């Protein structure tokens, strides 16, 4: 919005101011408002889940709103971007209402709401962007029928929202992995010259960093579904805007593996009565802590290291 009153000469200064604003407001309001957040009841089935009991939960509402405020102030107000911001707030609010509810929402209710948001993302993306994708490592462009592309976008968004949500269970883990993932997308944008969402990535990343200031082990609060679902939505939108949606698999691989295995395991058992991975606890961050004896810090660092290695490989492959 500030672009409307300032000339292009001040773009660099505005960009710096936006980053400082996003981080500063997240840090300030998280510190001031954590006392009014709902309290976590402790997750019965998660490893060491009861240790979270009594901590403020739902802090995602703070860093997401700080991100939206920064985007509205410091990013040119394009219609597509505004719609994505609205959808991010909707996704955040559905998560926060679940966080604040005395009786947690059912899986089907949350899954249906995620599906609605995913459908709106697909409609928005196809209205403002071509129905083509690029296979980055092969430098091949493919045109996909719009209906098929819409279905694929819905699958991508729904998957991203839910695997990121499932990966939220260790102090600092999902936030750290999300930062690595979106900064990888930022580098992909820079290498390919497609920078429509690059500055939004920086704003979102520093807002997560403001949250992690309080969430690093031992955490003082948790993002809840309000944060994790919003992060998953943001990742899916940014990988779509990069023009390389297939790269979601490597750039979010650890999130996919950590959160996705549990979704597949439960879905196969519930709908097809098929049991797989019976000796593996899901999400994987519970398995490595309980079975392999990793500490919370080791889990965050080692998962992050794996994702960073993949990120380096992807960015290098884009340049070859």
GIFEN-V193593 format. One record per helix or strand. SS is the DSSP state (A for helix, B for strand). FROM is the first residue (numbers start at 1). LEN is the number of residues. If there is no record, write none. Layout:
ss=SS from=FROM len=LEN
ss=SS from=FROM len=LEN
This chain:
ss=A from=2 len=3
ss=A from=8 len=29
ss=B from=38 len=2
ss=A from=49 len=4
ss=B from=56 len=2
ss=A from=60 len=15
ss=A from=79 len=22
ss=A from=107 len=22
ss=B from=132 len=4
ss=A from=136 len=3
ss=B from=140 len=4
ss=A from=146 len=21
ss=A from=173 len=20
ss=A from=198 len=18
ss=B from=221 len=2
ss=A from=224 len=19
ss=A from=245 len=7
ss=A from=253 len=20
ss=A from=284 len=7
ss=A from=296 len=24
